[in-house]
Amino acid sequence: MRSIVEFILKFIGNKKDFMKEIMRYEVTQKNGYKMNMKNRFLNELLYIGNLKKSIREYKEQIEKFREIFMNVLDYTNELENKLNISKGIKKSVIDQKQDQSGFDLEKKLGKEMVKNRILEKNIKLLSNDLEEYMKIHTLTIEHASNLENELDDKIKVVTRLSITDPLTGITNRLKFNANLENEISRKKRSGENFSIIMFDIDFFKKVNDTYGHEVGDYILVTICNIIKKQVRNIDTFSRWGGEEFLILSVGSNLETAVRIAERMCYLIGEHEYGKVGKVTCSFGVTEFRPDDSINSLLSRVDKNTYTAKNSGRNRVIGE
């Protein structure tokens, strides 16, 4: 189990943040029930652990079959050698000159013929055993291979669960942090600019209190669908928590990122959200600076978002 978690952590970054995220999520689904993401995730990990155990047992069984097969094959070869020797003796007896009594020759020949029949019978039985072992061995390898394919599929599912926000379908803060670390490393190597955009839905608590969480979920999903159309494949769009979202805009300086945020702000504000009507968002934007750490970068964009809210909302503040 631990090796699977370590495998997944290669994709999602910091273990502390990873476990915090799993413990934090309890998501309201559209059909009205609550599903604990921690339980779902741990169930998948448990299933993967069982698959790994089954694969290990099948591989041990394959090795045992291989050992049995080789022993039987060796014994079969030994019997065939004895049979060949016996046949040689039989021929020798037949070719012998009558320097012995006919009775002695007949007795010796009879013994070799009996030995030949026994050896031939045993070789036939062993050949049948070898054939059965080969069938079982082949089936065991096929089943182990099927389990390994299922294991690969389950690892992909668990990895996807660990980095995806279950309500909106976009990535979560774990994936954002991992991609942000990678982008900072790339910036240091290549010098290419990047910026981050944060936005927060204005008066979202009031929407939930007035219309209920189901409508609130509809607002979250709808806004994400609007933004996804504006985000490139090389960018990262993640739910940071609650009604807060982050966008990692690769190759964008501050001026470009502000223009992107302004268009997003406009599109969100122009959309009609059913009985809620209009909904707006406040945006903060910042560009990575040479002396930035992840914390300083996120702190600055969070401050800019807060400034946008305090300045009247439904606007973009870049710094």
C-alpha positions as CSV (number, residue, x, y, z in Angstrom):
1,M,0.0,0.0,0.0
2,R,2.7,2.4,0.9
3,S,4.5,2.0,-2.5
4,I,1.2,2.9,-4.3
5,V,0.9,6.1,-2.2
6,E,4.5,6.9,-2.9
7,F,3.9,6.3,-6.6
8,I,0.9,8.6,-6.7
9,L,2.8,11.3,-4.7
10,K,5.3,11.5,-7.6
11,F,2.4,13.1,-9.5
12,I,0.8,15.2,-6.9
13,G,3.6,16.6,-4.8
14,N,3.7,17.2,-1.1
15,K,2.5,14.4,1.2
16,K,1.3,16.7,3.9
17,D,-0.9,18.7,1.4
18,F,-2.0,15.5,-0.1
19,M,-3.4,14.0,3.1
20,K,-4.9,17.3,4.1
21,E,-6.8,17.4,0.8
22,I,-8.1,13.9,1.2
23,M,-9.2,14.6,4.8
24,R,-10.8,17.9,3.8
25,Y,-13.1,16.8,0.9
26,E,-16.7,16.0,1.7
27,V,-18.5,17.0,-1.5
28,T,-22.2,17.5,-2.0
29,Q,-23.2,15.6,-5.2
30,K,-26.0,16.6,-7.6
31,N,-28.2,13.7,-6.5
32,G,-28.3,15.1,-3.0
33,Y,-26.2,12.6,-1.0
34,K,-22.8,13.3,0.4
35,M,-19.9,11.1,-0.5
36,N,-16.8,11.1,1.6
37,M,-13.8,11.5,-0.7
38,K,-11.4,10.1,1.8
39,N,-13.4,6.8,2.0
40,R,-13.6,6.6,-1.8
41,F,-9.9,7.2,-2.2
42,L,-8.9,4.8,0.5
43,N,-11.2,2.1,-0.9
44,E,-9.5,2.5,-4.3
45,L,-6.1,2.2,-2.6
46,L,-7.3,-0.9,-0.7
47,Y,-8.4,-2.5,-3.9
48,I,-5.0,-1.7,-5.5
49,G,-3.3,-3.3,-2.5
50,N,-5.4,-6.5,-3.0
51,L,-4.6,-6.5,-6.7
52,K,-0.9,-6.3,-6.0
53,K,-1.2,-9.1,-3.5
54,S,-3.0,-11.3,-6.0
55,I,-0.5,-10.5,-8.7
56,R,2.3,-11.4,-6.4
57,E,0.6,-14.7,-5.5
58,Y,0.0,-15.6,-9.1
59,K,3.7,-14.8,-10.0
60,E,4.8,-17.1,-7.1
61,Q,2.5,-19.8,-8.5
62,I,3.9,-19.3,-11.9
63,E,7.4,-19.8,-10.5
64,K,6.3,-23.0,-8.7
65,F,4.7,-24.3,-11.9
66,R,7.9,-23.6,-13.8
67,E,9.9,-25.4,-11.2
68,I,7.5,-28.4,-11.3
69,F,7.5,-28.4,-15.0
70,M,11.3,-28.4,-15.2
71,N,11.5,-31.3,-12.6
72,V,9.0,-33.3,-14.6
73,L,10.8,-32.6,-17.8
74,D,14.1,-33.7,-16.3
75,Y,12.5,-36.9,-15.0
76,T,10.9,-37.5,-18.4
77,N,14.3,-37.1,-20.1
78,E,15.8,-39.5,-17.5
79,L,13.2,-42.1,-18.2
80,E,13.6,-41.7,-22.0
81,N,17.4,-42.3,-21.5
82,K,16.6,-45.4,-19.5
83,L,14.2,-46.5,-22.2
84,N,16.8,-46.0,-24.9
85,I,19.3,-48.0,-22.8
86,S,16.8,-50.7,-22.2
87,K,16.0,-50.9,-26.0
88,G,19.7,-51.1,-26.6
89,I,20.0,-54.0,-24.2
90,K,17.0,-55.7,-25.8
91,K,18.6,-55.4,-29.2
92,S,21.9,-56.6,-27.8
93,V,20.2,-59.7,-26.4
94,I,18.5,-60.5,-29.7
95,D,21.9,-60.1,-31.5
96,Q,23.8,-62.2,-29.1
97,K,25.1,-65.5,-30.4
98,Q,23.7,-68.7,-28.9
99,D,26.5,-68.9,-26.4
100,Q,23.9,-69.1,-23.7
101,S,20.9,-71.3,-23.4
102,G,17.8,-70.2,-25.2
103,F,16.0,-70.1,-21.9
104,D,18.4,-67.5,-20.5
105,L,18.1,-65.3,-23.5
106,E,14.3,-65.4,-23.5
107,K,14.3,-64.6,-19.8
108,K,16.6,-61.6,-20.2
109,L,14.6,-60.4,-23.2
110,G,11.3,-60.7,-21.3
111,K,12.7,-58.6,-18.5
112,E,13.8,-55.8,-20.8
113,M,10.4,-55.9,-22.6
114,V,8.6,-55.5,-19.3
115,K,10.9,-52.6,-18.3
116,N,10.3,-51.0,-21.7
117,R,6.6,-51.1,-21.3
118,I,6.7,-49.6,-17.8
119,L,9.0,-46.9,-18.9
120,E,6.9,-46.1,-22.0
121,K,3.8,-46.0,-19.8
122,N,5.4,-43.6,-17.2
123,I,6.8,-41.4,-20.0
124,K,3.3,-41.1,-21.5
125,L,1.8,-40.2,-18.1
126,L,4.5,-37.6,-17.5
127,S,3.9,-36.2,-21.0
128,N,0.2,-35.8,-20.1
129,D,1.2,-34.1,-16.8
130,L,3.5,-31.8,-18.7
131,E,0.7,-30.9,-21.0
132,E,-1.6,-30.1,-18.1
133,Y,1.1,-28.1,-16.3
134,M,1.6,-26.1,-19.5
135,K,-2.1,-25.3,-19.8
136,I,-2.3,-24.2,-16.1
137,H,0.9,-22.2,-16.5
138,T,-0.4,-20.4,-19.5
139,L,-3.8,-19.6,-17.8
140,T,-2.0,-18.4,-14.7
141,I,0.3,-16.1,-16.7
142,E,-2.8,-14.7,-18.6
143,H,-4.7,-14.1,-15.4
144,A,-1.7,-12.4,-13.8
145,S,-1.4,-10.2,-16.9
146,N,-5.0,-9.3,-16.7
147,L,-4.6,-8.3,-13.1
148,E,-1.6,-6.2,-13.9
149,N,-3.7,-4.4,-16.6
150,E,-6.4,-3.8,-14.0
151,L,-3.9,-2.6,-11.5
152,D,-2.6,0.0,-14.1
153,D,-6.2,1.1,-14.7
154,K,-6.8,1.5,-11.0
155,I,-3.6,3.5,-10.4
156,K,-4.8,5.9,-13.1
157,V,-8.2,6.2,-11.4
158,V,-6.6,6.9,-8.0
159,T,-4.2,9.3,-9.5
160,R,-7.0,11.1,-11.3
161,L,-9.1,11.2,-8.1
162,S,-6.2,12.6,-6.1
163,I,-5.7,15.6,-8.4
164,T,-9.3,16.3,-9.5
165,D,-12.0,18.4,-7.8
166,P,-15.0,16.1,-7.8
167,L,-17.7,18.7,-8.3
168,T,-16.3,20.9,-11.1
169,G,-14.0,18.3,-12.8
170,I,-11.0,20.7,-12.9
171,T,-7.8,20.0,-11.0
172,N,-7.5,20.7,-7.3
173,R,-4.9,22.6,-5.3
174,L,-2.6,19.6,-5.0
175,K,-2.2,19.5,-8.8
176,F,-1.9,23.3,-9.0
177,N,0.9,23.3,-6.4
178,A,2.8,20.5,-8.2
179,N,2.5,22.3,-11.6
180,L,3.5,25.6,-9.9
181,E,6.7,24.0,-8.6
182,N,7.5,22.6,-12.0
183,E,6.9,26.0,-13.6
184,I,9.1,27.8,-11.1
185,S,11.9,25.3,-11.9
186,R,11.3,25.8,-15.7
187,K,11.4,29.5,-15.2
188,K,14.8,29.3,-13.6
189,R,16.1,27.2,-16.5
190,S,14.6,29.0,-19.4
191,G,13.7,32.4,-18.1
192,E,10.2,32.3,-19.6
193,N,7.6,34.4,-17.8
194,F,4.5,33.1,-16.2
195,S,1.7,34.6,-14.1
196,I,-1.1,33.4,-11.9
197,I,-4.7,34.5,-11.8
198,M,-6.9,34.1,-8.8
199,F,-10.6,34.8,-8.7
200,D,-13.3,34.6,-6.1
201,I,-17.1,34.5,-6.7
202,D,-18.7,37.6,-5.2
203,F,-21.4,37.2,-2.6
204,F,-21.3,33.4,-3.0
205,K,-22.3,32.7,0.6
206,K,-25.4,34.8,0.0
207,V,-26.3,32.7,-3.0
208,N,-26.0,29.5,-1.0
209,D,-28.0,30.9,1.9
210,T,-30.7,32.3,-0.4
211,Y,-31.0,29.5,-3.0
212,G,-29.4,26.5,-1.4
213,H,-26.2,24.5,-2.0
214,E,-27.6,22.8,-5.1
215,V,-27.9,26.2,-6.8
216,G,-24.5,27.1,-5.4
217,D,-23.0,24.0,-7.0
218,Y,-24.6,24.9,-10.3
219,I,-23.0,28.4,-10.1
220,L,-19.6,26.8,-9.5
221,V,-19.8,24.3,-12.3
222,T,-21.2,26.9,-14.8
223,I,-18.4,29.4,-14.1
224,C,-15.8,26.7,-14.4
225,N,-17.3,25.7,-17.8
226,I,-17.0,29.4,-18.9
227,I,-13.4,29.7,-17.8
228,K,-12.3,26.3,-19.2
229,K,-13.0,27.6,-22.7
230,Q,-10.6,30.5,-22.1
231,V,-7.7,28.4,-20.7
232,R,-5.1,26.8,-22.9
233,N,-4.0,23.2,-22.6
234,I,-0.6,24.3,-21.3
235,D,-2.2,26.3,-18.5
236,T,-3.5,24.9,-15.2
237,F,-7.0,25.8,-13.9
238,S,-7.7,24.6,-10.4
239,R,-10.2,24.9,-7.6
240,W,-8.3,26.4,-4.7
241,G,-11.1,25.9,-2.2
242,G,-14.7,26.8,-1.8
243,E,-15.4,29.6,-4.3
244,E,-11.8,30.4,-5.0
245,F,-10.0,29.4,-8.2
246,L,-6.5,29.7,-9.5
247,I,-5.0,29.8,-13.1
248,L,-1.4,29.2,-13.9
249,S,-0.8,31.1,-17.1
250,V,2.3,29.8,-18.8
251,G,4.4,32.3,-20.8
252,S,2.3,35.3,-19.8
253,N,3.7,38.4,-18.3
254,L,1.6,40.6,-16.0
255,E,0.1,42.7,-18.8
256,T,-1.0,39.7,-20.8
257,A,-2.4,37.9,-17.7
258,V,-4.4,41.0,-16.7
259,R,-6.0,41.1,-20.2
260,I,-6.9,37.4,-19.9
261,A,-8.4,38.0,-16.5
262,E,-10.4,41.0,-17.7
263,R,-12.0,38.9,-20.5
264,M,-12.8,36.2,-18.0
265,C,-14.3,38.7,-15.6
266,Y,-16.5,40.1,-18.4
267,L,-17.7,36.7,-19.6
268,I,-18.7,35.6,-16.1
269,G,-20.5,38.9,-15.5
270,E,-22.4,38.7,-18.8
271,H,-23.8,35.2,-18.3
272,E,-27.3,34.5,-16.9
273,Y,-27.4,32.0,-14.0
274,G,-31.0,31.0,-14.0
275,K,-33.1,32.3,-11.1
276,V,-29.9,33.8,-9.5
277,G,-29.5,36.2,-12.5
278,K,-26.1,37.8,-12.7
279,V,-23.0,36.6,-10.8
280,T,-19.7,38.4,-10.8
281,C,-16.1,37.6,-9.7
282,S,-13.2,39.5,-8.3
283,F,-9.8,38.8,-9.8
284,G,-6.2,39.2,-8.6
285,V,-3.2,38.8,-11.0
286,T,0.5,38.7,-10.4
287,E,3.6,37.8,-12.3
288,F,6.4,35.6,-10.9
289,R,9.4,37.6,-9.7
290,P,13.0,36.3,-9.4
291,D,13.0,36.5,-5.6
292,D,9.6,34.8,-5.3
293,S,8.8,31.7,-3.4
294,I,5.5,29.8,-3.8
295,N,4.2,31.4,-0.6
296,S,5.1,34.9,-1.6
297,L,3.6,34.5,-5.0
298,L,0.4,33.1,-3.7
299,S,0.2,35.6,-0.9
300,R,0.6,38.5,-3.4
301,V,-2.2,37.2,-5.8
302,D,-4.4,36.6,-2.8
303,K,-3.8,40.2,-1.6
304,N,-4.7,41.5,-5.1
305,T,-7.9,39.5,-5.1
306,Y,-8.8,40.9,-1.7
307,T,-8.1,44.4,-3.0
308,A,-10.4,43.8,-5.9
309,K,-13.2,42.8,-3.5
310,N,-12.6,45.8,-1.3
311,S,-12.6,48.1,-4.4
312,G,-16.1,47.3,-5.4
313,R,-15.9,43.7,-6.7
314,N,-16.3,42.5,-10.3
315,R,-12.9,43.8,-11.3
316,V,-9.3,42.8,-11.9
317,I,-6.3,44.0,-9.8
318,G,-2.9,43.2,-11.1
319,E,0.5,43.8,-9.5
